[in-house]
Amino acid sequence: MKHILLIGGSTGIGKALAEELLQKGHKVTMASRNSLDIDHSYFKHLTFDVLTSDASELSNVGVLDGFSYLPGSIALKPLQMLKEEQFKSDMEINFFGLVRCVKSISSQLSEGASLVFFSSVAAQLGMPFHSSIAAAKAAVEGFTKSLAAESAPKWRVNCIAPSLTDTPLATRLLNNDKKREMIEEKHPLKKIGKATDLAKLALFLLSDDSSWITGQVIGNDGGKSTLSI
């Protein structure tokens, strides 16, 4: 049994990942603004907001074998319509919140612990109207590789870079059939990812089955980042 700390994610990918971990018999602590409706002896919830809570509150969760940071944002606008505050907001929730949490729990990570972060296909693939989120997620990818190098061989650090996934965060972009069909057509696999698609990859990276994988940014995007259609 592993003890995994999930930051954020009381819906969408985080919820799916918590359920996958519990199904495999692992202990899950989730620190998020909203609790999950999970009645399980191995599940614990802590009320925590990455923007306003003191990250030192995470220092008493006990020994950790895994960690995943799930908060994110989607602000898709032309550069001229983006205020500087939006760039700062995206960096705070996607990057600086991650850094604060990792620094807070680093002394609790066990030998061989695995850390899994989330980026976006937009960090590597130039996409219009994504300048703010792409910049924030690019910071996450750089942090992933640097931390992986710094912490090897003690910990493993990897990052998942999805395309648009059908989660509550993406509701506004998928709120009718026409929008959904247009986005599906932009992916070689002609479909939109599900929360479980990302959760199962995160589960693999948190497990010992991925014990020789570190410092990687892994695309889980229906082929969008590498295939031309």
C-alpha positions in Angstrom: 0.0 0.0 0.0 1.2 3.5 -1.0 0.2 6.8 0.6 -0.5 9.3 -2.2 -1.2 13.0 -1.6 -3.4 14.7 -4.3 -3.6 18.5 -4.4 -6.8 19.8 -5.8 -8.9 17.7 -8.2 -12.1 17.1 -6.3 -13.7 16.8 -9.7 -12.5 15.6 -13.1 -9.0 14.0 -13.3 -8.4 14.2 -9.6 -11.6 12.5 -8.7 -10.9 9.8 -11.2 -7.3 9.3 -10.0 -8.5 9.1 -6.3 -10.9 6.4 -7.3 -8.3 4.5 -9.3 -5.8 4.6 -6.4 -8.4 3.5 -3.8 -9.4 0.6 -6.1 -5.8 -0.5 -6.2 -5.7 -0.5 -2.4 -3.7 2.6 -1.8 -4.2 5.3 0.8 -5.2 8.7 -0.5 -5.1 12.1 1.1 -6.7 14.8 -0.9 -6.1 18.5 -0.1 -8.7 20.6 -2.0 -11.3 23.3 -1.6 -14.1 20.9 -1.9 -14.4 17.4 -0.6 -15.1 14.2 -2.5 -18.2 12.1 -1.7 -16.0 9.1 -1.0 -16.7 6.9 2.0 -13.6 4.8 2.2 -11.4 4.0 5.2 -8.3 4.8 3.1 -9.5 8.2 2.0 -8.9 11.4 3.9 -9.8 15.0 2.9 -8.2 18.2 4.0 -9.7 21.6 3.2 -7.0 23.4 1.3 -6.8 26.2 -1.3 -3.6 26.5 -3.3 -4.1 30.3 -3.6 -4.9 31.2 -0.1 -3.9 28.4 2.3 -0.6 28.1 4.0 1.3 25.2 2.3 2.9 24.4 5.6 -0.5 22.9 6.5 0.5 19.9 4.4 3.6 19.1 6.5 1.6 16.9 8.9 0.1 14.4 6.4 2.7 11.7 7.2 5.1 9.8 5.0 4.2 10.0 1.3 5.0 7.6 -1.4 3.5 9.7 -4.1 2.3 13.2 -4.9 0.2 14.7 -7.7 -0.7 18.4 -8.3 -4.0 18.8 -10.1 -5.2 22.5 -10.0 -5.4 24.1 -13.4 -7.0 26.9 -15.4 -8.2 27.7 -19.0 -8.1 31.3 -20.1 -8.3 31.3 -23.9 -8.1 34.9 -25.3 -6.1 36.9 -27.8 -3.0 38.4 -26.2 -4.4 42.0 -26.5 -7.5 40.9 -24.5 -5.4 39.4 -21.7 -4.5 41.6 -18.8 -1.2 41.1 -16.9 -3.3 39.9 -14.0 -4.4 36.9 -16.0 -0.8 35.8 -16.6 -0.1 36.2 -12.9 -3.2 34.3 -12.0 -2.4 31.4 -14.3 1.2 31.3 -13.0 -0.1 31.3 -9.4 -2.5 28.4 -9.7 -0.5 26.3 -12.2 3.1 26.9 -11.1 3.7 28.8 -7.9 1.1 26.8 -6.1 2.9 23.6 -7.2 6.3 24.9 -6.1 4.9 25.8 -2.6 3.3 22.4 -2.1 6.4 20.5 -3.3 8.7 22.5 -1.0 6.3 21.9 1.9 6.0 18.1 1.5 9.5 17.3 0.3 10.7 16.2 3.8 7.9 13.7 4.0 8.6 11.9 0.6 9.8 8.4 1.0 12.8 6.9 -0.8 11.5 6.0 -4.3 8.5 8.4 -4.2 6.9 9.4 -7.4 5.7 13.0 -8.2 3.3 13.6 -11.1 2.4 17.1 -12.4 0.1 18.2 -15.2 1.0 20.4 -18.2 -0.8 21.0 -21.5 -0.3 20.2 -25.1 -0.3 24.0 -25.6 3.1 24.3 -23.8 4.9 22.6 -26.7 2.5 23.1 -29.6 1.9 26.7 -30.6 -1.8 27.3 -30.4 -3.6 30.7 -30.8 -5.2 32.3 -27.7 -3.2 30.0 -25.3 -0.4 32.4 -24.5 -1.1 32.7 -20.8 -1.8 29.0 -20.0 1.0 27.9 -22.3 3.5 30.1 -20.5 2.4 28.7 -17.1 2.4 25.1 -18.2 5.8 25.5 -19.8 7.1 26.6 -16.4 5.7 23.4 -15.0 7.5 21.3 -17.6 10.8 23.0 -17.0 10.3 22.5 -13.2 9.6 18.9 -13.8 12.9 18.2 -15.6 15.0 20.3 -13.2 13.5 18.7 -10.1 13.8 15.2 -11.6 17.5 15.8 -12.1 18.0 17.3 -8.7 16.2 14.6 -6.8 17.4 11.5 -8.7 17.8 8.7 -7.7 15.8 9.4 -4.5 12.5 10.5 -6.2 11.0 10.2 -9.7 9.3 13.3 -11.2 7.2 13.2 -14.4 4.6 15.4 -16.1 1.5 14.6 -18.2 0.6 16.9 -21.0 -3.0 16.4 -22.1 -5.0 18.0 -24.8 -8.5 19.3 -24.0 -10.2 16.7 -21.7 -13.8 16.3 -20.9 -13.8 17.6 -17.3 -15.8 20.4 -15.5 -12.9 22.8 -16.2 -13.6 22.4 -19.9 -17.4 22.7 -19.7 -17.6 26.1 -21.4 -15.6 24.7 -24.4 -17.6 21.6 -24.8 -21.1 22.8 -24.0 -22.7 21.9 -27.3 -22.5 19.2 -30.0 -21.0 21.5 -32.6 -18.1 22.6 -30.4 -17.4 19.0 -29.3 -17.4 17.8 -32.9 -15.0 20.6 -34.0 -12.6 19.7 -31.2 -12.8 16.0 -31.9 -11.9 16.6 -35.6 -8.7 18.4 -34.5 -7.4 15.1 -32.9 -6.1 12.2 -35.0 -8.0 9.8 -32.8 -11.2 11.9 -33.5 -12.3 11.9 -29.9 -11.9 14.0 -26.7 -10.0 12.6 -23.8 -11.8 11.5 -20.6 -10.7 12.1 -17.0 -10.0 8.3 -16.7 -7.6 8.5 -19.6 -5.4 10.9 -17.7 -6.0 9.2 -14.3 -4.8 5.8 -15.6 -1.6 7.3 -16.9 -1.0 9.1 -13.6 -1.7 5.9 -11.7 1.0 4.2 -13.8 3.5 6.9 -13.1 2.8 6.8 -9.4 3.2 3.0 -9.4 6.4 0.9 -9.3 5.6 -0.2 -12.8 7.1 3.0 -14.0 10.2 2.7 -11.8 12.6 3.5 -14.7 10.8 6.6 -15.9 11.7 10.1 -14.6 12.1 13.6 -16.0 9.6 13.0 -18.8 6.8 15.1 -20.2 4.4 12.5 -21.6 1.7 13.5 -24.1 -1.7 12.0 -23.6 -3.6 14.0 -26.2 -5.2 11.8 -28.9 -2.1 12.3 -31.1 -2.5 16.0 -31.4 1.0 17.1 -30.4 2.9 14.7 -32.8 0.6 13.7 -35.7 -0.4 15.9 -38.7 -3.9 15.4 -40.0 
